[in-house]
Amino acid sequence: MSQPPSQQPPQGGFGAPQEPPNGVPQPPQGQPPQDPAPQDQASSGRPDPGGPPSTPPSAQPPAPPAGPPQTPPPGAPAYGYPQQQPPAQPGYGYPQQPGQAPGPYGQQAPGPYGQPAPGPYGQQPGPYGQQAPGPYGQPAPGPYGQQPQGGYGHPQQYPGAPAPGGPGSGGGFLKGKTGIVVAAALAVVLAAGVGTWFLVSGSGDDDPKKPVAAGSDDPKAPSESPTVDEGDGTGDGREAGDDLNAGRKPGEAKVAWVQKNDVDLPRNGASVHGPWFAGDVVAKAMYRGVSGYSVADGKQQWKLDLPADVCAAPNSPTPDGKIVIGVKNGTTDRAKCSVLQMIDLNTGKAGWKKEIKKNGNWDFLSDIGLAISGDTVAVGRTGNSNAYRVSDGKELFGNPEGNCKPFAFSGGDKLIAAASCRTDDVKNPQHQVQELNADTGKPRWTYAPPRGWEVSKVYSSTPLVVRLEHQEKKEYTIVALTDSGKLRSQLAPAKGAKLTADCGNSFSVFGEKLEGCSGVAADADTFYIATADDTSGTARTNKVIAFDLNTGKPKWEAPAPAERVLKPLGMEGGDVLLYMRPKYDSAGAIVTLPPTGGTPKTLLQHPAGAGRVENGFFSSKVVYEGGRSFVFSQRVSASNDKEELEQTTMLVFEK
């Protein structure tokens, strides 16, 4: 429900009496109406502001510092070692040659939220100042460590793909194979009255076959890859002769097991979904299959082959280990992400499968986003939504009546929805945050931020912490809400503080996923987030900042150890759990901070012998589960088949 006019917001929050900074108009003292006057077309998701915004002069990244005189160790340059600026990456699916001008969807656009963010609540200037320079002298990343993004509706580049002409690019776009490059004909149309650009493809006629689950023929074999040890079951699943535990020092963890890619992928590689945990199984999905491995030794427990590409997945399964993923409805370029497949992660058995119910002619003009809460999987996409029961596939609810439609969800212990309302001005949208009853879809409460501010990400569901963005002003802010949906606070970092979180970088066309951000943590009264890397010294470093969720003000700052970078992972026994990233001459580690701040304490020090492998992922996700740390590749891509099948996809450490 919206706040009544008589309700006083928290200090520094919406409606604070101070003068708005930087000429930002002061918002009204009551929340905007939750049901604005309708117009002919819905403002679905976030409208395009008219193209990628240009970076203002004040937000230009500073020149990268000069590298040290020494040369890096042999092998590919690793994180933390000064590097040459790599060439720009080509747009997804566009076979450009080095130096060729990228097409309209391949160019690197400046991040849309690089300006200081005063925030919607009349508070002091928001946290986000100028953009920090990207790693190794690359263009500045977006506000949360992602690659620069264009305005909403502009497809992004695939991460992880080797730049043309760069290291390891031998073999060319087709990985050394002969064949014909088939370019999908994508028409760009403007939806009338909506102002959002879409890439349109027709529906395919393919009829996907039933997926097939296959257990490992040899229970001792960690995978089907020919490059892993398939010996007598006492090995660790690593490549023969590659002992990452060699020279392990006292106090260092050991490498429990390594998983290498065993799938022949298409020329552009594939995103990796997961990891998900169910009992003693850790599972992941990639391309046209889902696999489960023993958390103890990495032996493959099962493999489920799918008839088409995995195109969507939730952040977590149900408490009993069931998950619903999105699969394309065919294998042609015209296929849509419209099939739901339930899988029991404990056994790898496929459950129900069904086509998502289409809501009108304009449905499925975007990718879908999935989120699981309890026994409900919610399906969001531009202007539409559905929800199904995970256990049996029964549809629980669809698009609600009224002027405001959910388009994205966050799961976990609460089902949180982002909704977009029809307005009379597509450049001044009205969004809502809702907590839904997971069985009926009825809102328990609704919070409407001031007009123009759009719901972007949910950093935490309990307590509820949400990121909002303003396309026209190129600003964003972070707010905390109460259990009843009232504004609790707006974060107010110190001037110049640059906050960063990793919200994933898998490719999607206009699809929204609220959940899945890492690099943040929260307990009942405090929100923890890292700052962007400081590159002013001889090596990168950063800080972790704790914010009081009742006031929005910083509680404390904890600097990372010298020349190291910290990223929050979650909470562990009341302490903040963090990943200390590796650099070119040091392995990573799992560390903790007390909720009062102080000096990080090492929980699990990764062995030095594994540092180069740990540091070699294109992009990684780190999970600490059951006393083990899992370093997980989020994308597999290579210039040829040999390199592709040599890529490490999961690295697991234990004491």
C-alpha positions in Angstrom: 0.0 0.0 0.0 1.1 3.6 -0.5 2.1 5.8 2.3 -0.7 8.0 3.6 -0.1 11.8 3.4 0.3 12.0 7.1 3.1 9.5 7.3 6.6 10.9 8.0 9.4 9.2 6.1 12.7 8.3 7.7 15.4 10.9 7.9 16.9 11.6 4.5 14.2 9.6 2.8 11.4 10.4 0.4 10.0 13.8 1.2 13.0 15.0 3.3 12.6 18.8 3.7 16.1 19.7 2.5 16.7 21.4 -0.9 17.3 18.8 -3.7 20.9 18.9 -5.0 22.1 19.5 -8.5 18.8 21.1 -9.6 16.8 17.9 -9.3 13.2 18.7 -8.8 11.9 17.9 -5.3 9.4 15.0 -5.4 5.9 15.5 -4.0 5.4 14.8 -0.3 3.1 11.8 -1.0 3.8 8.8 -3.1 2.5 9.0 -6.7 -0.8 7.2 -7.3 -0.4 3.5 -7.8 -2.8 3.3 -10.7 -2.1 6.2 -13.2 -4.5 7.1 -15.9 -4.2 4.5 -18.7 -3.2 5.1 -22.3 -3.4 2.9 -25.4 -0.1 1.0 -24.8 1.5 -0.2 -21.6 4.9 1.0 -20.6 6.4 -2.4 -20.5 9.6 -2.7 -18.5 11.9 0.2 -18.9 11.4 2.4 -22.0 14.3 3.3 -24.3 15.4 6.9 -23.8 16.2 7.3 -27.4 19.5 5.5 -27.7 22.5 5.0 -25.6 23.2 8.1 -23.5 26.6 9.7 -23.9 28.9 9.9 -20.9 29.0 13.4 -19.6 32.4 15.1 -19.4 32.3 14.9 -15.7 32.0 11.2 -15.8 34.9 10.4 -18.1 37.2 7.8 -16.7 40.6 8.9 -15.6 43.6 7.7 -17.5 44.8 4.3 -16.3 48.0 4.3 -14.2 51.2 3.3 -15.8 52.2 -0.3 -15.3 55.2 -1.4 -13.3 58.4 -2.0 -15.2 58.5 -5.7 -14.6 56.9 -8.1 -17.0 54.1 -10.5 -16.1 54.8 -14.2 -15.4 54.6 -16.5 -18.4 51.1 -17.4 -19.6 48.0 -15.4 -20.1 48.0 -12.1 -18.0 46.0 -12.6 -14.9 43.9 -10.4 -12.7 45.9 -7.9 -10.8 48.7 -7.6 -13.3 48.8 -4.4 -15.4 47.8 -5.2 -18.9 47.5 -3.7 -22.3 44.1 -2.4 -23.3 42.4 -5.2 -25.3 40.6 -4.4 -28.5 36.9 -3.9 -28.4 34.7 -6.9 -28.6 32.3 -7.5 -31.5 28.6 -7.4 -31.0 26.9 -10.7 -30.3 26.6 -12.8 -33.4 28.2 -10.3 -35.6 31.3 -11.7 -37.5 33.4 -8.5 -37.5 37.0 -8.4 -38.5 39.5 -6.6 -36.2 39.1 -2.9 -36.6 35.8 -3.1 -38.4 33.2 -0.6 -37.1 30.7 -2.5 -35.0 27.0 -2.6 -36.0 24.3 -0.7 -34.1 24.1 -3.5 -31.5 27.8 -4.3 -31.1 29.2 -0.9 -30.1 30.3 -0.2 -26.6 27.9 2.3 -25.1 28.7 4.3 -22.1 27.1 3.1 -18.9 23.7 4.7 -18.4 24.2 5.4 -14.7 27.6 7.0 -14.5 26.5 10.4 -13.1 26.2 11.2 -9.5 22.8 10.0 -8.3 20.9 12.5 -6.0 18.2 9.8 -5.8 14.5 10.2 -5.9 14.0 11.3 -2.3 15.5 14.8 -2.1 18.5 13.4 -0.3 22.2 14.3 -0.6 23.9 13.4 -3.9 23.9 9.7 -4.4 26.8 7.5 -4.2 27.9 6.9 -7.5 30.1 9.7 -8.7 32.3 9.1 -11.7 32.8 5.7 -13.2 35.9 3.9 -12.2 38.2 2.8 -15.0 37.7 -0.7 -16.2 40.2 -3.4 -15.4 43.4 -3.2 -17.4 42.6 0.1 -18.9 39.4 -1.0 -20.6 36.4 1.4 -20.9 34.7 2.1 -17.6 32.3 -0.6 -16.4 28.7 0.1 -15.5 27.9 1.1 -11.9 28.1 -2.4 -10.6 31.1 -3.8 -12.2 29.4 -4.9 -15.4 30.4 -4.0 -18.9 29.1 -0.6 -20.1 25.5 -0.9 -21.1 23.4 1.1 -23.5 19.9 2.3 -22.8 17.2 -0.2 -22.0 16.3 -2.2 -25.1 19.8 -2.2 -26.6 21.3 -5.7 -26.7 24.6 -6.0 -25.0 27.8 -7.7 -26.0 28.4 -11.3 -25.0 30.9 -11.4 -22.1 33.7 -13.8 -22.2 34.1 -13.9 -25.9 37.8 -13.4 -27.0 38.3 -10.1 -28.7 39.2 -10.4 -32.4 42.9 -10.3 -33.0 43.5 -10.7 -29.3 45.3 -13.4 -27.4 44.0 -16.9 -28.2 41.9 -15.6 -31.2 43.6 -17.9 -33.6 41.1 -20.2 -35.4 38.8 -17.4 -36.2 35.1 -16.9 -35.7 34.2 -20.4 -36.6 36.8 -22.1 -34.3 38.7 -23.5 -37.3 35.6 -25.2 -38.8 34.6 -24.9 -42.4 31.0 -23.9 -43.0 28.7 -21.0 -43.7 28.0 -18.2 -41.3 24.2 -18.0 -41.1 23.2 -14.6 -39.9 19.7 -14.3 -38.3 17.7 -11.6 -40.0 16.6 -9.4 -37.1 14.1 -6.7 -37.8 14.1 -3.7 -35.5 10.6 -2.3 -35.0 9.3 0.4 -32.7 6.2 -0.7 -30.7 3.6 1.9 -31.3 3.1 4.2 -28.3 5.6 2.3 -26.2 8.9 3.7 -27.3 10.8 0.5 -26.7 12.9 -1.0 -29.5 12.5 -4.7 -30.1 14.3 -7.4 -32.1 11.6 -9.5 -33.7 11.8 -13.0 -35.0 9.0 -15.3 -36.0 7.9 -18.3 -34.0 9.6 -21.6 -34.9 7.8 -24.7 -36.0 10.1 -27.0 -34.1 8.6 -29.6 -31.8 11.2 -30.2 -29.0 11.7 -33.8 -28.1 11.4 -35.1 -24.5 14.7 -34.5 -22.6 16.6 -37.6 -21.7 18.3 -38.1 -18.3 21.5 -40.2 -18.3 23.4 -41.3 -15.3 27.1 -41.7 -15.4 28.0 -45.1 -16.9 31.0 -45.3 -14.6 30.2 -44.0 -11.1 33.9 -43.3 -10.7 34.1 -41.0 -13.7 33.8 -37.3 -12.9 32.7 -36.3 -16.4 32.7 -37.4 -20.0 35.5 -35.2 -20.9 38.5 -37.1 -22.3 40.9 -34.6 -20.5 40.0 -35.6 -17.0 41.2 -38.4 -14.8 38.9 -41.3 -15.0 41.0 -43.7 -12.9 40.1 -45.9 -10.0 37.9 -43.3 -8.2 40.7 -42.1 -5.9 41.7 -39.2 -8.2 40.5 -35.7 -7.9 39.1 -35.3 -11.5 41.9 -33.1 -12.7 43.9 -33.4 -15.8 46.7 -36.0 -15.5 50.0 -34.5 -14.3 48.4 -31.2 -13.3 48.8 -31.2 -9.5 47.3 -28.0 -8.3 48.0 -29.0 -4.7 51.8 -29.3 -5.3 53.7 -27.2 -2.8 50.7 -26.6 -0.6 51.7 -24.7 2.5 50.5 -25.3 6.0 47.1 -23.7 6.6 46.2 -23.6 2.9 43.1 -25.3 1.7 43.4 -28.1 -0.9 41.9 -28.3 -4.4 39.1 -30.9 -3.8 38.3 -31.3 -7.5 38.2 -29.5 -10.9 35.6 -29.8 -13.6 36.5 -29.1 -17.2 34.2 -28.4 -20.1 33.1 -31.6 -21.9 30.6 -30.0 -24.3 31.1 -29.1 -28.0 29.6 -25.6 -28.0 28.4 -23.3 -30.9 30.8 -20.8 -32.2 29.9 -18.1 -29.8 30.2 -20.3 -26.7 27.5 -20.5 -24.1 26.5 -19.0 -20.7 26.6 -21.3 -17.7 23.6 -21.3 -15.3 23.9 -22.2 -11.6 25.4 -23.6 -9.5 22.5 -25.1 -7.6 22.8 -27.3 -4.6 20.5 -30.2 -3.7 21.7 -32.6 -1.0 25.2 -33.8 -2.0 24.8 -32.7 -5.6 25.9 -29.5 -7.2 24.3 -28.9 -10.6 24.8 -26.5 -13.5 23.1 -26.0 -16.9 24.8 -25.0 -20.2 23.8 -25.1 -23.8 21.5 -28.2 -24.2 22.1 -30.0 -21.0 22.0 -30.0 -17.2 24.6 -32.0 -15.1 24.9 -32.9 -11.5 28.2 -33.6 -9.6 29.1 -34.9 -6.2 30.0 -32.0 -4.0 32.7 -34.2 -2.4 34.7 -35.4 -5.3 33.2 -33.9 -8.5 32.1 -37.3 -9.9 29.3 -36.8 -12.3 26.1 -38.2 -10.8 23.7 -37.6 -13.7 23.3 -35.7 -17.0 20.1 -34.6 -18.6 20.2 -33.9 -22.3 17.7 -31.3 -23.6 16.3 -30.9 -27.1 17.2 -27.2 -27.4 19.2 -24.4 -25.7 18.7 -23.5 -22.1 17.6 -19.9 -22.2 16.6 -18.9 -18.6 17.1 -20.2 -15.1 16.2 -19.0 -11.5 18.8 -18.2 -8.9 17.9 -21.1 -6.6 15.8 -24.3 -6.5 13.0 -25.2 -4.2 13.9 -26.4 -0.6 13.5 -30.0 -1.7 15.9 -29.6 -4.7 13.5 -29.1 -7.7 14.1 -26.4 -10.3 12.3 -25.1 -13.4 14.4 -23.8 -16.3 13.6 -22.1 -19.6 14.3 -24.0 -22.9 13.9 -22.7 -26.4 11.0 -24.1 -28.4 13.2 -25.1 -31.3 16.8 -25.1 -32.6 16.4 -22.5 -35.3 17.2 -18.8 -35.2 13.4 -18.2 -34.9 13.0 -20.3 -31.7 11.7 -18.5 -28.6 12.4 -19.0 -24.9 8.9 -20.3 -24.1 9.2 -23.9 -22.8 9.4 -24.6 -19.1 11.1 -27.9 -17.9 11.1 -29.1 -14.3 14.1 -31.1 -13.1 14.7 -32.9 -9.8 18.3 -31.9 -9.0 18.7 -34.8 -6.6 18.3 -37.4 -9.4 18.5 -35.6 -12.7 15.1 -36.8 -13.6 12.9 -34.6 -15.9 9.5 -33.8 -14.6 6.7 -31.8 -16.2 7.2 -29.7 -19.3 4.9 -27.1 -20.8 4.8 -24.1 -23.1 4.3 -20.9 -21.3 0.8 -19.5 -21.8 0.9 -16.6 -24.2 -0.8 -13.4 -23.0 -1.8 -11.6 -26.2 -0.2 -10.9 -29.6 2.7 -8.8 -28.2 3.9 -11.5 -25.7 7.4 -13.0 -26.0 9.0 -10.0 -27.5 11.6 -10.3 -24.8 13.5 -13.1 -23.1 12.0 -14.4 -19.9 13.2 -14.2 -16.3 12.5 -17.0 -13.8 12.3 -16.9 -10.0 11.3 -19.6 -7.4 9.7 -18.9 -4.1 8.4 -21.9 -2.1 6.6 -24.2 -4.6 6.0 -21.4 -7.1 8.0 -20.5 -10.2 7.2 -17.0 -11.6 7.8 -16.1 -15.2 8.4 -12.5 -16.1 8.9 -10.7 -19.4 8.1 -7.4 -20.9 4.5 -6.5 -20.0 3.5 -10.0 -19.1 3.9 -12.7 -16.4 2.7 -16.2 -15.3 3.3 -18.4 -12.4 3.2 -22.2 -12.0 3.4 -24.7 -9.2 6.9 -26.3 -9.3 5.7 -29.7 -8.0 3.1 -30.4 -10.7 3.2 -27.6 -13.3 -0.3 -26.2 -12.5 -0.7 -22.6 -13.5 -1.3 -20.6 -10.4 -1.9 -17.1 -11.8 -1.3 -15.0 -14.9 -1.3 -11.4 -15.9 -3.4 -9.4 -13.4 -6.2 -7.1 -14.4 -5.6 -3.4 -14.0 -3.2 -0.8 -15.2 0.0 -2.1 -13.6 1.6 -5.4 -14.8 4.5 -7.3 -13.2 7.4 -7.9 -15.6 10.1 -9.3 -13.4 10.5 -11.3 -10.1 12.9 -12.1 -7.3 12.5 -15.3 -5.4 13.6 -16.9 -2.1 11.7 -16.6 1.1 9.6 -13.8 -0.5 8.2 -13.4 -4.0 9.0 -9.8 -5.0 7.6 -8.4 -8.2 8.5 -5.3 -10.3 5.5 -3.9 -12.0 5.1 -1.3 -14.7 2.1 1.0 -15.0 0.6 2.7 -18.1 1.3 6.4 -18.1 0.7 9.4 -20.3 4.5 9.9 -20.8 6.8 7.0 -21.7 9.8 9.1 -20.6 8.4 9.5 -17.2 7.4 5.9 -16.2 5.7 4.7 -13.1 7.0 1.4 -11.5 6.0 -0.5 -8.4 7.6 -3.0 -6.0 5.2 -5.6 -4.7 5.4 -8.6 -2.4 3.1 -11.2 -3.9 1.3 -14.2 -2.3 3.2 -17.0 -4.0 0.0 -19.1 -4.3 -2.4 -16.5 -5.6 -0.3 -13.7 -7.1 -2.3 -11.1 -5.0 -0.1 -8.3 -3.7 0.4 -8.2 0.1 1.6 -4.6 -0.3 2.7 -2.2 -3.0 5.4 0.5 -2.9 5.5 3.1 -5.7 8.7 5.1 -6.0 8.4 8.6 -7.4 7.6 8.9 -11.2 10.6 8.3 -13.4 12.3 5.8 -11.1 12.3 2.2 -12.3 12.9 -1.0 -10.4 16.2 -2.5 -11.5 17.5 -5.2 -9.0 16.6 -6.7 -5.7 19.8 -7.0 -3.7 18.2 -8.7 -0.7 14.7 -9.9 0.0 15.0 -10.2 3.8 15.6 -7.4 4.6 14.3 -5.9 1.3 16.9 -3.8 -0.4 16.2 -2.6 -4.0 18.1 -0.7 -6.6 16.2 2.0 -8.6 17.2 3.7 -11.9 16.3 6.9 -13.6 16.8 6.6 -17.4 16.3 10.3 -18.2 18.6 11.6 -15.4 21.1 8.7 -15.9 21.1 8.1 -12.1 20.4 5.3 -9.7 19.9 4.8 -6.0 19.5 2.0 -3.4 16.5 1.9 -1.0 15.5 -0.3 1.9 11.8 -1.1 2.4 10.1 -2.4 5.6 8.2 -5.7 5.8 5.0 -3.8 5.0 6.4 -2.1 1.9 7.1 1.4 3.4 10.3 3.3 2.6 12.8 2.5 5.4 15.8 4.4 4.1 17.8 5.5 1.1 21.5 4.7 1.2 23.6 7.9 1.6 27.3 7.0 1.0 30.0 9.5 1.6 30.9 11.8 -1.2 33.0 10.1 -3.8 32.2 6.6 -2.7 31.6 4.3 -5.7 29.6 1.2 -4.8 29.7 -1.9 -6.9 27.8 -5.2 -7.2 27.9 -8.1 -9.7 24.5 -8.7 -11.1 25.5 -11.1 -13.9 26.3 -10.6 -17.5 24.5 -13.2 -19.4 23.0 -12.0 -22.7 19.4 -11.3 -22.9 17.2 -9.3 -25.2 15.2 -6.9 -23.0 14.6 -9.5 -20.4 14.7 -8.6 -16.8 15.9 -10.6 -13.8 15.6 -9.0 -10.5 17.6 -11.6 -8.4 21.0 -13.1 -8.6 23.3 -10.2 -7.7 26.5 -11.0 -5.8 28.9 -8.7 -4.1 26.3 -7.7 -1.5 25.1 -9.0 1.9 22.6 -8.0 4.5 21.5 -8.9 8.0 18.4 -7.5 9.8 19.8 -3.9 10.3 22.8 -3.6 8.0 23.6 -3.8 4.3 27.1 -4.6 3.1 28.5 -3.7 -0.3 32.0 -3.2 -1.8 33.4 -0.2 -3.4 34.8 -0.1 -6.9 38.4 -1.0 -7.3 40.9 1.8 -6.5 43.5 1.7 -9.2 45.5 4.7 -8.0 48.2 2.6 -6.4 50.6 -0.1 -7.6 47.8 -2.7 -7.5 44.0 -2.7 -7.1 42.3 -2.6 -3.8 38.9 -1.6 -2.4 36.8 -1.3 0.8 33.6 -2.9 2.2 31.1 -0.4 3.5 28.3 -1.2 6.0 25.1 0.9 5.9 22.5 1.3 8.6 19.2 0.2 7.1 17.2 2.4 9.5 19.0 5.6 8.5 20.8 4.8 5.2 24.0 6.2 6.7 27.3 4.4 6.6 28.2 2.5 9.8 31.8 1.7 9.0 34.3 1.0 6.3 36.8 -1.9 6.2 39.7 -1.7 3.8 40.8 -4.8 2.0 44.3 -6.1 2.7 47.0 -4.3 0.8 46.7 -4.8 -3.0 43.7 -7.1 -2.6 40.0 -6.8 -3.5 37.1 -8.0 -1.4 33.5 -8.9 -2.5 30.7 -9.8 0.0 29.1 -13.2 -0.5 26.6 -13.4 2.3 26.4 -14.0 6.0 28.0 -16.8 7.9 27.4 -17.3 11.6 26.6 -13.6 12.1 29.8 -12.5 10.3 30.0 -11.0 6.8 31.4 -13.7 4.4 33.6 -12.3 1.6 35.7 -13.5 -1.3 39.2 -12.1 -1.6 39.9 -12.2 -5.3 43.1 -13.6 -6.6 45.7 -11.6 -8.4 48.5 -12.5 -10.7 50.8 -13.7 -8.0 48.4 -14.7 -5.2 45.4 -17.2 -4.9 42.0 -16.1 -3.6 40.6 -16.8 -0.2 37.3 -16.9 1.7 37.4 -14.4 4.6 35.0 -13.0 7.2 34.4 -9.6 8.8 32.6 -9.1 12.1 29.3 -7.1 11.8 31.1 -4.3 13.6 33.9 -4.0 11.0 37.6 -4.5 11.6 40.2 -6.6 9.9 39.3 -9.6 7.7 39.9 -13.0 9.1 40.8 -15.9 6.8 38.4 -18.8 6.7 39.7 -20.7 3.7 43.0 -19.8 2.0 43.1 -21.2 -1.5 46.5 -22.8 -2.4 49.0 -20.8 -4.3 49.4 -23.6 -6.8 45.8 -23.1 -8.0 46.1 -19.3 -8.3 46.6 -19.2 -12.1 43.7 -21.4 -12.8 41.5 -19.6 -10.3 42.4 -16.3 -11.9 41.9 -17.6 -15.5 38.1 -17.6 -15.8 36.5 -15.1 -18.2 34.0 -14.3 -15.4 33.4 -16.2 -12.2 30.8 -16.7 -9.5 31.9 -17.8 -6.1 29.8 -19.8 -3.6 30.7 -20.9 -0.1 28.6 -24.0 0.7 29.2 -26.7 3.4 32.7 -25.6 4.2 33.8 -25.7 0.6 34.3 -22.8 -1.8 33.1 -23.2 -5.4 34.7 -21.0 -8.1 32.3 -21.3 -11.0 32.8 -20.0 -14.6 29.8 -18.1 -15.9 30.7 -18.5 -19.5 32.6 -20.9 -21.8 34.0 -19.6 -25.0 37.1 -20.3 -27.1 38.5 -19.8 -30.5 38.7 -23.5 -31.3 37.5 -26.9 -30.1 40.7 -27.9 -28.4 40.8 -24.7 -26.2 37.1 -25.1 -25.6 37.5 -28.6 -24.1 40.4 -27.5 -22.0 38.6 -24.7 -20.2 38.1 -25.1 -16.4 34.4 -24.6 -15.5 34.5 -25.3 -11.8 37.2 -25.2 -9.2 36.4 -26.5 -5.7 38.4 -26.0 -2.5 38.2 -27.5 1.0 40.2 -27.8 4.2 
